[in-house]
Amino acid sequence: MLQKIQLEALEKIMQCQNNTQLNEIKVLYLGKKGPLQEVMQQLKTLSVEEKKEVGKKVNELKSLLESTIETKRIQLNEIALQQQLENEKIDLTLEADYYEQGNLHPLIKIQTELEDIFIAMGYDVAKIGEVELDLYNFERANIPHDHPARDMQDTFYIDDEKLLRTHTTAVQMRYLEEHANNLPIQVVCPGKVYRRDDDDATHSHQFMQIEGLVVKENVKMSDLKGTLLLMAQKMFGENQKIRFRPSYFQFTEPSVEVDVSCPFCGGKGCNVCKQTGWIEILGAGMVHPKVLEMAGIDSTKYSGFAFGAGIDRIAMLRYGVEDIRHFFTNDIRFLKSFNRFD
Amino acid sequence: MLVSRKYIEQYFNLENYTNDAIAEALTTSGFEVEGVIAYDFKNKLVVGEVLTCEKHPDSDHLHICTVDVAIEQLQIVCGAKNVAVGQKVIVALVGCELPQLKITKSKVRGIESSGMLCSLVELGVPESTLTDEQKNGIEILKSDAIIGDIANKYIGLDDVIFELGVTPNRSDVVALNNLLKELAAIFNQQINIEIPTVTTNLIDTPLKVACSENRYISAQKIENITIKDSSEHIQSLLKTYNIKSINNIVDISNYVALLTGQPNHIYDAEFVKGSLRIVDDYEGEFVALDGNTYNIVKGDLMIFDDEKPLGIAGIMGGEYSKVTENTKNVIIEVANFERMKIRNTSRRLNITSESSIKYQKNIDPQASDYASRYIVDLLIKEADAKNVYNKIESSQKQINLTTLKLDYQRLNNHLGSHFSKEEVFSVMKRLDFEIKNDEITIPSYRSDITVAEDLYEEVIRLLGYDHLPTTLPTVSASNKSLPLIQKMQRNISQFLNKNGIQQAMTYTLISDELNSFALNVKEDAISLASPLSDDRKIIRRSILPSLLEVLAYNESRSVENCSLYEISDVTDKESSENRLSIVLSGNKYANKWNNHVVTNDFYVMKSLITQMLVQLGYDKQRIVYQANTNQSLMHPYQCVDVYIGRDFIGTFGTIHPTISKKFIVSKCVLAELNLTKLESLKVGKIKYTPVSRYQSVKRDIAILVDKSVTYGAIKSVIEKTGKSLIKSLEVFDIYEGENIGSDKKSMAIRITLQSQTETLDNHTIQSLMENITTTLTTQLNAQIR
């Protein structure tokens, strides 16, 4: 009898498809009206010995069924979970790049990078307005009255005194005057500058510069070389070399143009560097004694160096941009190509 | 400035210098070699003789020639009209690379052709130096040219020309004599340049000259000249500088200008009446040498005789008094003027001549004397001049030479170098500067040297910058860092980039029209005195109009969902300020297949601005948005002014439909904030308050109010009533419709309540909610649903 119940019940448990059916089976066999309960009631008619023996068997069967049901339940839950997960299968190949991020304008990107290089060397960063006096833009920079740059043809004059600055040197000259009694000076001045040029692939009436100025006791031209080498290596890579070539700027003496070894060919010679292995990136020199004197600084006691680079030029070089006008057209597709941490 | 290798090799021994080595030496000494013209055709350009020449059967202008080039006879089809049997010609062999083409074996109208007969134009010789004959036909060589020889030497193209970049301070080297002195220093070789002295007996001059004191003019008459071709030596030098050879007189004038850097003019004496004067008040027309008539205005300098203008001073002589083949007697004029004057006139008249270029450089004050002496000497030697008159000058030139002390230790301190005294002074010797003790006398042509630092530069550039050590300045500890406004700009950029907005940079200079759309302006805009064009004449006072142009540019190229910002200074007549402008169009993000789309609208911008201001340190309670119905760029009912407390910061809103039509842009949202103002306001520090340990409770209410009642008013009532227990409010549904009345709206709000000090009990919650609903009913006439 018990054996029959056992076989039947185990069979039914195995066939259960879900928890509901399993619960029904549980009630059916282990409930108050179940066959085991019935067997127990029939015990009355048996001897004590037999009672003991059958009772034990019934209990054993009970716990067998209970544990089988629980095992089955775990199994069913597992199957149900698998089923659910199966149902939640998605197409992993659907595109999902709609949370787009913006990025800095390439010129600001380069500006920021350069600022940080010099901030790390203890430089101040100065930004002063773009509308400037002739005095600071030209006079203080030792650019004489009959110099072509002071012509209406080359500079955006506003009136006889005011103009749109043609170089960030104007900021240096103001800073120099303001800090004449508060030396040493270590400053970089980034910003927009303006020249009365027609726009083409390599000229823009508006572009960006960053200039640096250091004035204190015993500053040497070799310090300038070391500083610019450091800058070039941070901007273009650790193995960069630099080269000084004699040049001319009114506010520095001696003046040099500074080449970096061509980042495209590593100095072997290519189209970008016109086979020379060098690319000109900035102008620099020792601050002209007249410039120091005009700002009220004793040029026999203090010396200084200055340098200036075109941010647009560096950006064009670094990213291989062929036309300066792209920077100001702001085609979003162009702007997005600078969406990298580099 | 062009330098011919052949020319300088007459003075220096450059056997050990390759072309590259010369270029390197020049560049590292401060004269950057910007190009090398070598006319190097790699043995593929040879002399040939035309043996036969027949008409091409299929063409009326082509000829089929047989050309002997020594090693073989070639069949070449030639299109030149002047080709004929017996000519010695220039043959570009197959494989020869000419500036415009590479010669290959080909068929010309069915006839095989193995090479090309060349004109000088095809070899890359500038047309300005060629005659019409040379331009229009192949070059015919002299009959003694040897067949099969490399052709270059027969046409004067066996030279190498270096193009030098000359910095403005060293314009002295445009005078070849000065260039030679510089090269002597660079190559460390000796040179001796002798200026000729006129030894014939001079006749008393009948001429007179006159000009103001700041200018100089001299005149000298010479008679009985013979007009002919100038000598080979002069012609070949002129050719190097692309100056066309005219006749011996004109060539001498140009040649001397090349040597000395001093422009000069030679008149036919017959057409000059009385004295030579420099005049600056002439007004009227003038026919110049180039045959053109120019309008001269007051202020332009003119050379006059007693009766009439003879030339535009320093720029171009006149047609009337020029030297012709009939000229017998000449007057040499040498003059100096203010270079600004020459530049202005030359620009206004749009004439650039050899003379006007030279007059804009520094001319050695002694050059006028040298030039006169050279010209007279050459007129005697090359034009058989007989009667030489005295030179008459407007003034005697005072030549004051600068002397500078050269202290080699100071030099080393300034440069950081370790040169010995001998090394330093050896450079002065190379430059041929006079040394007395430690005093250096600077020659008059080196007017660029005025202070000791100028001498330091001479030393380091000639000894070489590779001798300059690499050191770093002693660091002064500093508390310097990025200025606050720039820190803020960087934070804003980072925030906006994270939110998918692209940084742009547009021009400061804009048109009148764009200026008329400026937002939040105070004073008038600044106009340039000398704009380049109407599009770039005003300094902008607002960035937004420029960004709208960028948006239009992108949308017209089918770029969708453009979100842009720019941070820039803007300026008016009184002041400058730094502004941030934002334009959002299309969707913030869109994943259409699962309906995950957020469209950029007023609320996206509001969220952005609020988040940004909070992150910058302005507590939400301080941010005030005030409706602005009167901002012409913006939709009247979708625009607010932004305040921090009482300080006006800027404006944002949806674009006005007429503006979006005007700029041809989609419906977008715009913002412009004044960062200078914002930066001046106090920011809150991060303040930590512990997260409440007590349970928060959410209660939803739905209220029916008049449409005109704003959420702001409802929020304010709830917050005032609930005070600090109100943790947050969230509107989760707004309904308008016929069934609630057309002037009503229903709003469902979830209120989150939480205390910092206790768990809220049911009674407290109940009475608070009742309190809120009662107040809403009494104050806003709301119905609770």
Contacts between the chains, C-beta under 8 A, distances in Angstrom:
chain1	res1	chain2	res2	distance
A	94	B	593	7.1
A	96	B	591	6.8
A	98	B	589	4.5
A	98	B	590	5.9
A	98	B	591	4.9
A	98	B	596	7.6
A	99	B	500	7.2
A	99	B	589	5.7
A	100	B	500	4.6
A	100	B	589	7.2
A	101	B	497	5.9
A	101	B	498	6.1
A	101	B	499	7.9
A	101	B	500	5.7
A	102	B	496	6.2
A	102	B	497	4.2
A	102	B	498	7.7
A	102	B	499	7.1
A	102	B	500	5.4
A	102	B	501	4.4
A	102	B	502	4.3
A	102	B	503	6.5
A	102	B	563	7.0
A	102	B	565	7.8
A	103	B	497	5.6
A	103	B	502	6.7
A	103	B	503	6.9
A	104	B	493	6.0
A	104	B	497	6.7
A	104	B	503	5.1
A	105	B	503	4.3
A	105	B	504	6.2
A	105	B	505	4.8
A	107	B	505	6.0
A	108	B	493	7.2
A	108	B	503	6.2
A	108	B	505	7.1
A	112	B	490	7.0
A	115	B	482	7.0
A	115	B	486	7.8
A	119	B	480	7.5
A	119	B	481	6.3
A	119	B	482	6.4
A	121	B	475	7.4
A	122	B	475	5.7
A	122	B	476	6.7
A	122	B	477	7.1
A	122	B	478	4.7
A	122	B	480	6.5
A	123	B	480	6.6
A	124	B	478	7.2
A	124	B	480	4.0
A	125	B	480	7.7
A	125	B	482	5.6
A	125	B	483	6.1
A	125	B	486	6.4
A	126	B	483	7.7
A	127	B	483	6.8
A	127	B	485	7.6
A	127	B	486	6.8
A	129	B	569	6.6
A	129	B	571	7.0
A	129	B	576	4.6
A	130	B	508	6.7
A	130	B	569	5.9
A	130	B	571	6.9
A	130	B	576	7.4
A	131	B	526	6.9
A	131	B	539	6.9
A	131	B	571	5.4
A	131	B	576	6.8
A	146	B	338	7.3
A	146	B	339	6.2
A	146	B	340	4.7
A	147	B	168	8.0
A	148	B	343	6.9
A	148	B	360	7.7
A	151	B	343	7.5
A	152	B	529	7.1
A	152	B	530	4.6
A	153	B	347	6.5
A	153	B	530	7.6
A	156	B	509	7.5
A	156	B	528	5.1
A	156	B	530	6.8
A	156	B	531	7.4
A	157	B	528	7.0
A	157	B	529	4.6
A	157	B	530	5.7
A	158	B	526	5.6
A	158	B	527	7.7
A	158	B	528	6.2
A	158	B	529	6.0
A	158	B	539	7.9
A	159	B	529	6.1
A	164	B	508	7.5
A	164	B	509	7.9
A	164	B	528	7.5
A	164	B	539	7.3
A	184	B	476	4.9
A	186	B	476	6.8
A	186	B	478	6.8
A	186	B	480	7.4
A	192	B	508	6.5
A	192	B	569	8.0
A	194	B	508	7.1
A	194	B	509	7.5
A	196	B	530	7.0
A	196	B	532	5.9
A	198	B	532	6.8
A	205	B	507	7.7
A	205	B	509	7.0
A	205	B	532	6.3
A	205	B	536	6.5
A	206	B	507	5.4
A	206	B	508	6.0
A	206	B	509	7.1
A	214	B	473	6.0
A	216	B	473	7.5
A	216	B	476	6.8
A	218	B	413	7.3
A	218	B	474	7.5
A	219	B	473	5.7
A	220	B	413	6.9
A	220	B	414	6.6
A	220	B	415	6.2
A	220	B	416	3.2
A	220	B	471	6.7
A	220	B	473	8.0
A	221	B	414	6.6
A	221	B	415	4.5
A	221	B	416	5.5
A	221	B	417	7.8
A	221	B	460	7.5
A	221	B	468	6.3
A	222	B	415	6.7
A	222	B	416	2.8
A	222	B	417	7.1
A	222	B	468	5.6
A	222	B	469	4.5
A	222	B	470	6.3
A	222	B	471	4.4
A	223	B	416	6.4
A	223	B	471	5.3
A	223	B	472	6.1
A	223	B	473	4.1
A	225	B	416	7.9
A	225	B	468	5.7
A	225	B	469	7.5
A	225	B	470	4.9
A	225	B	471	7.4
A	226	B	470	4.6
A	226	B	471	4.9
A	226	B	472	4.2
A	226	B	473	7.7
A	227	B	472	6.4
A	227	B	473	6.8
A	229	B	470	5.8
A	230	B	472	7.2
A	243	B	465	7.3
A	243	B	466	7.9
A	244	B	465	3.8
A	244	B	468	6.5
A	245	B	27	6.3
A	245	B	28	6.3
A	245	B	30	7.1
A	245	B	32	6.7
A	245	B	465	7.1
A	246	B	28	7.6
A	246	B	29	6.5
A	246	B	30	3.3
A	246	B	457	6.7
A	246	B	460	7.7
A	246	B	461	3.8
A	246	B	465	7.2
A	247	B	30	6.7
A	247	B	167	5.8
A	248	B	30	7.9
A	248	B	167	3.5
A	248	B	168	6.1
A	248	B	169	4.5
A	248	B	170	7.1
A	253	B	451	6.9
A	253	B	453	4.1
A	253	B	454	5.9
A	253	B	456	7.7
A	253	B	457	6.1
A	254	B	415	7.7
A	254	B	453	6.7
A	254	B	456	5.9
A	254	B	457	3.4
A	254	B	460	6.0
A	254	B	461	7.2
A	255	B	457	7.3
A	256	B	465	6.8
A	257	B	32	7.8
A	286	B	414	6.6
A	286	B	453	6.7
A	288	B	451	7.8
A	288	B	453	6.9
A	289	B	451	5.9
A	289	B	453	6.2
A	290	B	451	7.4
A	303	B	414	6.4
A	327	B	505	6.5
A	328	B	505	6.3
A	328	B	506	6.3
A	328	B	507	5.9
A	329	B	553	6.9
A	330	B	504	4.3
A	330	B	505	7.0
A	330	B	506	6.5
A	330	B	550	4.4
A	330	B	553	7.1
A	330	B	554	7.6
A	330	B	564	7.1
A	331	B	553	7.0
A	331	B	554	6.5
A	331	B	557	7.1
A	331	B	559	7.5
A	332	B	502	5.9
A	332	B	554	5.1
A	332	B	559	5.1
A	332	B	562	5.6
A	332	B	564	7.5
A	333	B	559	6.5
A	335	B	502	5.1
A	335	B	503	7.3
A	335	B	504	6.8
A	336	B	502	6.8
